[in-house]
Amino acid sequence: MTTPATRRIVSVNKEDHSLSVATEAMPSPAANEVLIKVTAAGINRPDLMQRYGLYPAPSNASPVLGLEVAGEVIAVGSDVSRWKAGDLVCALCNGGGYADYTVAPASQCLPIPQGVTTRDAAALPEAIFTVWHNVFQRANLKAGENFLVHGGSSGIGTTAIQLASAIGAHVYTTAGSAEKCVACEELGAIKAVNYKTDDFVLALADTPNRKGMDVILDMVGGDYVQRDINLAADDGRIVFIAFQSGFSADINFLPVLMKRLTITASTLRAQSGEQKAKMAAEIEECVYPLIAAGKFSPLIDKVFRFEDITEAHARMEGGEHIGKILITF
């Protein structure tokens, strides 16, 4: 395949934060990178934050929006041995995903899973890396434990529900509408609580074993912090991956002490390439068999054309989506 001299990207107007399609020079893969002809890219909330100047790209990352893609490898760097031109992959990018061609570290690429289309595979990397690292590597969720994920209808939430259910955890979730709650329960949640109409602490206090939540995955923060602490089981683990309701809270730490809780947090983008490579290897070893067995698949909310990126972001901002939003090329 002949590589074009230019590529199309999504450009952000720094003054009004509007989005448009622009053209720039085609990137070349570094020694440890691959160049991908993109079939589809995932839309993620960090993209919206970066668009509005709230989540700047690291100095060594592409300033172009987009954290995950799927497509065909068309060129590889000099140190890349696993991938070759013609391979179909999905990849966690260091930015640059909103483009018809992009580069990605070879170690952050995965094959397209059995039974998943190349387009739908673009919904996997950001969510699956995030869930694997935080729920399984950091919080060490095990079969038989109680697990609560907030925002269960999001890309992260729908992934966490399925993976936790697949390994035998008892899964609970919160979501913002009756429709979203039904969708979460269809994916494997034992109970989904509409946080707009019910107090999730009260609603989930009467779990079958009445011991509370062993692991909680929270992307809300704010006043959820204390409520998570109150709902956690003895030796529970609470993991924060975002603070959509604010970074500050008035906390009573006595339950943390008495219940021996572990509170941790992480962002995916700031982690090293070595850490992400380890995640990728474990995901391929542990999660891909679940996909092949039909126990997990990406849930796609809506697919937009690349040229309709403004509408795709509006869908994300509106908060009505269930699962992942994609753009295609």
Buried (B, 14 or more C-beta within 10 A) or exposed (E): EEEEEEBBBBBBEEEEEEBEBBEEEBBEBBEBBBBBBBBBBBBBBBBBBBBEEEBEBEEEBBBBBBBBBBBBBBBBBEEBEEBEEEBBBBBBBBBBBBBBBBBBBBBBBBBBBEEBBBBBBBBBBBBBBBBBBBBBBBBEBEEEBBBBBBBBBBBBBBBBBBBBBBBEBBBBBBBBBEEBBBBBBEBBBBBBBBBEEEEBBEBBEEBEEEEBBBBBBBBBBBBBBBBBBEBBBEEBBBBBBBBBBEEEBEEEEEBBEEBEBBBEBBEBBEBEBEBBBBBBEBBEEEBBBBBEEEBBBBBBBBBBEBEBBEBBBEBBEEEBBBBBBBBBB
